[in-house]
Amino acid sequence: MSKENIYAGWDALTVKSFKRWQMRTILVSMIGYAIYYFVRKNFSVAMPGLTAQYGITNASFGWIIGIGSLIYGFSRFINGFVVDKASSRAVMAIGLLLCAASNFCFGFGVNISGLIVGSYEGPDFVNALILVMGATSILNQYFQGIGYPPCARLLPSWIHPSELATKMSIWNTSHSIGAGAAVLACGFIMGSMGKDLSANTEVINTIASNLKLDTSNAEHMKTILGYASHWDAWRWCFWLPGCLAVVGALWLYFGLRDDPRSVGLPELPGTTTGKNSDGKGNDKNSHSRFLKAMVWTNRWIWTLCIANVFVYVMRMGILDWGPKFLTEARGMSIELAATSVAIFEICAIVGTIFAGWATDHIFKGKAHRMCLFCMVGAVLFMSLFIFLTAIPTALSIAILAMAGFCIYGPQALIGIASANHATKDASATANGLAGIFGYVGSFLSAIGVGYIADAFGWNMVFFLFIGVGIIGAITFLTMWMAPRDGYERSNKFYASQLTEAEKEEAMAKAGDLNDTDL
């Protein structure tokens, strides 16, 4: 269906009202989901401060991030089922409110750990702090997993498949807007808030020991004084975003509506799945069979899931570990490193929108084809970033930003392709399944990066990313001949169900006639 006849048969007033609600749904959910990232990506900026104060290792952070990623993936999957049976706007708002609560707890993690061990220093205290951070992170990641499934359900209900890639890619910039804004805000917090203990010799020696820096080296001393001047600033990286999340939860609940029918508007033409034909096909068993046909036995959904592992290894590796890598391997200040990651996110916004536009206008809605070219580009720019070390810092940041331009295309398009192939009636479940695979990739990235960085150095981490990107590109290549969406498959499924029901009804009538004859 071309864009000119999407609203065929509707009067002008209905079209105007639908477009207004469509735009409202996109904007409200975009802002709401961006706020989710304020209470999620703040941890990566707080990590250097936690290491400076308490000596927490990369491996420990890796386990926290990795386990949290798995929990997030399973949460997206579980809540995909919940959203199919509940109000999308209520679920999304409650999830953000719970994230706010977990972030407040994170900020008070030191106090909680001190109460547990009866002390605020020593190995027992640090171990308790790591456990408290791990437990709080797991809760926060589960609550984070509540955020995306409602959007995966909402957006295909309001946007036609022929323009879903373009409009949902714009919506997907909420990832980058939220992450970039969170990193910038928390970078500012880390560089401007906290207590000034730069004159405290004991604090100076503690930071030097934790970071393994020599106080006689001028550059090292500058780094040490930077952390000492903003002692405990990392706690505000959780408290202030937590307050924003409370406001965001109210914004979502009062701003969203679940689907066009909830405001008296018709469904989009060409997006019927056959589910409501003749009033049949609506029982629970039928929906289970529908999920089996559209998700569990759909080869294209499973291929997208596998590809998502490789996409998330690359994406989350840079996003979670970018500030640590740039400060430790490239010698940047925490403020400049945070700014670099924010630039990475800004370029990712442009790349996401371009990938969506190219999918609809060049590849006729076939998102998997655009994903292939994006992965090739990401591999190219990551290779340049790691091999071209003797270049100005600005150029190095620009190359890393171009890698972000490429890698965020597949991250957005996999969700779009999953929604299209599963149809709007199974999009939340399909995206939940893809989320599990994506965050298995995130888990592998977190654990792998932590250990590889400690054992072999940061360069080996990027060699890993390059290899993973090549495998991801090959996976997308196997989908080259896949269709744009699954609506034809869905209608065939329900047609087959109706035919079986009619046969059963005919057989029952035949049985009644035989009994009468007897």
N, C-alpha and C positions, 0 to 999 in steps of 0.2 A: 504494500500500500504506500503510495507516494505521500509526501507531506501535504500536497495540495488537497487531498481528499480524506485526511485523517478524521475530520469532523463532518463527514458527509451525512446529510440528513438532519443536522442540528440547526436550530434557528440561531440568529446572530446573538441574542441575549444569552442563550445557553453557552455558546462558544466563549463569549466574553467572561461569563461567570466562571467557567471551567478554567480558563487561562489564568484568571486572577487567583483562584484557589491553588492551581498548580504552582504558580510562582511563589505564593505564600508558603506552601508546603516545602518547596526546595530551600527557600531562604531560612525559614525557621529551623528546619532540621539541620541545615548546614551550620548555622551559628551554634545550635545546641550540641552538635557532634564535635565541632571545633573546641568547645568548652570541655568536653570529655578529655581532650588531649592536654589541657592545662593541669588536670589531676592525674596524668599518666606519664607524660614525658618530662615532668619536673624532676623525676628521680635521677635521670641521666646527668642533669646539670648539678644536682646535689652530690653526686658520687665523689667528685674530686675533693669537696670539702669534708666529706665523711672520711675519706682516706687520710687527708691531712690531719684531722683531729684524732682519729681512732685507729689508723693504720689498717683499715679493712682492705683486703687484697682484691685483685682483679678476679681471681678464681671464686672468691666468696660472692662478689657482685654477679659473676656469671651464673652461679647457681640460683641466686635470687631472681635474676632476670629470666633465666631459662625455665625454671619451674613456674614462674608467673605467666610466661608465654603459653605454656601447655594448658594451664588453668584457663587462660583467656580463650584459647581455641576451643576447649571443651565447653566453656560457658556460652560462646557464640552458637555452638551446635545445639546445646540443650535449650537455650532461649529461642532458637529458631522454631522449635516445636511450641514453646509457650506463646510466642507472638501469633502463631496460626490460630490460637484459641482465645486470645485476650486483646485488649485495646493496645494498639501500637504506641500511641502517645503516652498512655499511663505507664507502660512498661519502660519506655525510654526515660521518662522523667524520674521514676523511682530509681532506676539504675544510676543516674547522675547524682541524686541525693545520697545514695549509699556510698558512692565514690568520695563525695565530700566528707562523709563521716570517717572513712578509712584514712583520708589524708590528714585530718585533724589528729587522729591517733598516731600517724607516722611522725608528725611534728613533735609529739610528746613521747616518742619512743625512748629517748634518753631517760626521762622520768620513770617510765614503766620499767625499763631495764634496771635502773637503780633500786627501785622498790623490790624487784625480784631477788637481786643478789645482795642488797644492803650496802652497796658501794657504787660510786660513780667513776671508778678508775680500776685499772688492772685487767688481766686476761679474762677473768670470769665476767666482768662487766661488758667487755667487748664482745665476748661470745654470746652473752644474753642479748646484747643490742642487735647482733646479726640475726639471732632467732626471732626477735620481735619484729625486725624489719622484714624478714622472710615471711612471717605469718601475716603481717599487715599487707605486704605486697601481694600475697596470694589472694587475700580477701578483695583487695582493690582490683586485681586483674579479673577476678570473677565478676565483680560489679561492672567493670569496663566491658566485659563480654555481653552485657545486657544492651549496650548502646547501638550496635550495628544492625542486629536482626530486625528491629522495628523499621529501620530505614530501608532495608532490603525488601520489606513487605510494602511500605508506603509508596516508594518511588515508582515501581512498575505499575502500581494501581493508578498513578496520576500521569505517567509519561508513556507514549506509544513506543513500541519496539523500534520503529524506524528513526526515532530521534533520541532513544534512550542513551546511546553511547555519548552523544554530544552533551545532553543536559545532565546526565549522571556523572560525566567526567568533570563538569563544572562543579557539581555537588561534591565530588570526591576531593576537590581542592580543600575541603574542610579539614582533611587529614593534615595537609601541609600548612594551611593557615593556622590551625590549632597548634601543631607541633612547633612551627616556626615562631609564632607569637609566644608560646610557652617558654621556648628556649631563650628568646630575647628577654622576656620579662624576668625569668629566673636568673639569667646571666647578669642582668641589672641588679637583682636582689643580692646575688653572691658578691657583686663588686661594690655595693653601697650600704648594705645593712649589716646587722650583727654588732658585736662588741669589739672595740679597738684594744687588743692586747699585745700590740707590737712592741711595747716596752717591757713585756713580761719575759724574762730570760727562760723560765721553765717552759712556757708555751712555745717559744722559738725552738728550743731543743727538742721538744716533743714533735713538732711539725717536721723538723729536719730529720729526725729518726724515722718517723712514719713514711716520709717521702724518699728517704735514703739520699738526702742532699747534703752537700758540704757547706757549712756556714761561712767558710773562708772564701768561697767563690761568690763573686759579686752578683752574677746572674741567678745563682741558686738562692742567695740571700734575698733578692728581689721577690722571687716566687714565695719564699717562706714568709716574708713580711706581708705579702698580699693576702695570704690566708690568715695570718695573725691579726691583721687589721679588721677582719670581718668574721670573727669567731662566732660560731652558731648561726651564721647567716643562712645556712642550708635549711634550718627549721622553718624559716619564713617562705621557703620554696614550696612548702606543703600547706601552711596555714592560709596564705593569701589566695592561692588557687582554690582551696577548699571553700572559701567564702564566695568566690565567683561561681562555683558549681551549684551552690544553693540557689542563687539567683537564676542560673541556667535551667534548673529543674522546673521552676515556676514558668519560665519562658516557654519551655517545651509543652507543658501540660495545657496551658491556656492558648497556645498558638497553633497547635496541630489538630487535624482531623484525620480519621483513619483511612477513608476512601471516598470517592465521589458520591456514592450512595448515602453516606452519612450526612451530606449537606444537600440532599435532594437532586443530585446531578446523575446523569446516566453513565454507564461504563463506556470506556473508549471503544469505538468500532474496531474490529479486527483483533481484539484481545480476549474474546470469549474462548474459554477452554473446553466448552462442551459440558461442563459440570452441571449446568442448570437446565439442560435441554429436557423438555417435557416433564420437568419436575423430578427427574430421576438422576441417579448418580450422586446423591448427596449424603448417603449413609456413611458411617465411620469406616466400614470395610471397604467401600468404594474409594475413599480417600487414601487408605493404606495401599490399595492396589495402584492408585494414581501415583503416589510417592515412589512405589517400586518401579513403575514404568518410566517416570520422568527424572528420578534421581538415582535410585539404588542400582538400576540396570542400564543407566544411560552412559555409554562409553565416553561421550564428550564431557560430561560432568566429572567423571573420574580422571580424565586427562588434564582438565583444568585444575583439579585438586593436586595432582602430582606436580604440575608446573608451579603451583603456588608455593610449594616447599622451597624451590630454588629462588623464586622471586623474593621471598621473605628472608632467606639467608642473607641476600645482598642488601635489601632495604633496611632491615632491622639491625644488621651488623653496623652499618654506618650511622643510623639514627641513635642507637643505644650507646655505641662506643665512640662516636665521633669526637666528643669533647675530650675524652681521655687520650685517644690516639693523637689528636692535634697538639695537646699540651705535652705529652710525653715523647712522641716521636718527631714532631716538627717544631717543638720549643715555643709554641704560642702561649700567650696568657689565656686564662680561663675566659676572659671577656671576649678576646679575639676568636678563640675557638668556638664559643657559643654563637658569635656573629657569623662565623663560617658555616656552621651547621644551619643557621637561619637562612643564609643565602642559598644553601643546598635546598632547603625547603621551598624558598621562593621560586627557584628554577623548576622545582618539582611541580609547583602549581601550574606554571606555563606548559610544562611537558604533559601534565595530565589533561589539560584542556585541549592541547594540540592532538594528543593521542585519541581523544574522544571525537574531535572534529574529523580527523583523518579516517577513523573507523567508519563513520557514517557517510562521508563524502568521497573517499577513495576506495575503501574496501566494502562499501554497501552494507554496513552493519556487522561485518564479520570481524569481531574484535580479536579473535585468535591470530589473524594474519598481521594485524598491527603489533600485537605482542611480540611476534617473532623479530620484527625489525627493531623494536625497543630493546630487546635483550641483547641483540648484536651491538647496538650503540652503547649500552651500559658496559659491556665487556671491553669495548674499544677505549672508552674514556677512563675506566678503572685501570687499564693497562698503562695508559699514558700517565696517570696520576702516580703510580708506584714506580715507574721506570724513569720518569723525568723529575729527578730530585733537585738538580742544580738549576732551578728556575726561580724567578721572583715569587714571593709568597702569594701575591695577587693572582698570578697565572695559575699557581697550584690550586688555589681556592676555586678559580673559574673552571678548571678541568673537573674538580670534584663536583661542582655545581651542575655541570653538563651530564655527569653520571646520574645525578638526581633527576635531571630532565628526562632521562631515558627510563630509569628503573621504576618511576612512579606510574608510567603508562600501564604496564602489565598489572601492577597492584590494583589500579582502578578497574581496568578492563576485565580482569578475571571475575570480579563481582558482577559486572554488567553482563558478561557472557553467561555466567551461571544463572542469573535471573532470567535471561532470554531463553536459554535452553530448557530450564525447568518450568517456565511460564510463571506468571504472577501468583498462581495458586500454590506453588512449591518453591518460590524464590528464597524465602527465609530459610527453609530447610537446606536447600542447595548451597546457599552462602554460608550456612553454619557448618556444613561438611567441608567446604573449601577452607573455612576458617581454621578448622582443626589441622588440616594439612599445612596451612600457612604458618600456624604458630608452632607446629612441630619443627618447621624450618627455623622459626625464631628461636626456639629452644636450642636446637643444634648450633645455631649461630652464637647464642649467648654462652653456652658451655664451651664450645670450640674456641671462640675468640678469647675467652678468659684464659684458658690453658695454653693455647698457642702463643698468645702475646707474652705470657710469663715465661714460657719455655724456649720459644724460637724467635721472638721479636715481632714487631708490628708488620714488617714487610711480608712475612709468611702469611699473615692474616689476609692480605690483599691478593696474594697468589691463590688462596682458597676461594675468595670471592670470584675471581676470574674464571677458575675452573667450574664453579657452580653455575655461573652465567652461561657458559658454553653448553652445559648439559640442559639448562632451562630452554635455550634457544632450540635445541634439537627436539625437545618435548613439544614445543609449540609447532614445529615443522610437521609433526605427525598429524596435526589437526587441520592442515591446509584445506582439505576438501570438506570440512564440516559445514552444515547449514548455518544460517544466521540465528534462528530461534527454534523453539520446540512446539509452537502452537499447532502446526500440522500434526505432529506426533501426538499431542494432547487430544485433538479432536478425533483422531483415529482410535485412540484408546477408549474414549467415552462412547464412540460409535460401536465399538466391539462390545462394551459393557451393556449397552442398550439392546443390542441384538441378542445377547445371551438372556437378558431379562424377558424379552419377548418370547424366546423359545421356551423358557421355563413356564411362562404364563399359558402358552399354547398347550404344553404338555399337561399342565394342571387341569385345563378345561377338558382336554381329551380324556383324562382320568375320570372326571366327573360324569361325562357322557357315558363312559363304559359302565360306571356304577349304576346309572339310571337304567341302562339297558338290561342289566342283571336284575 
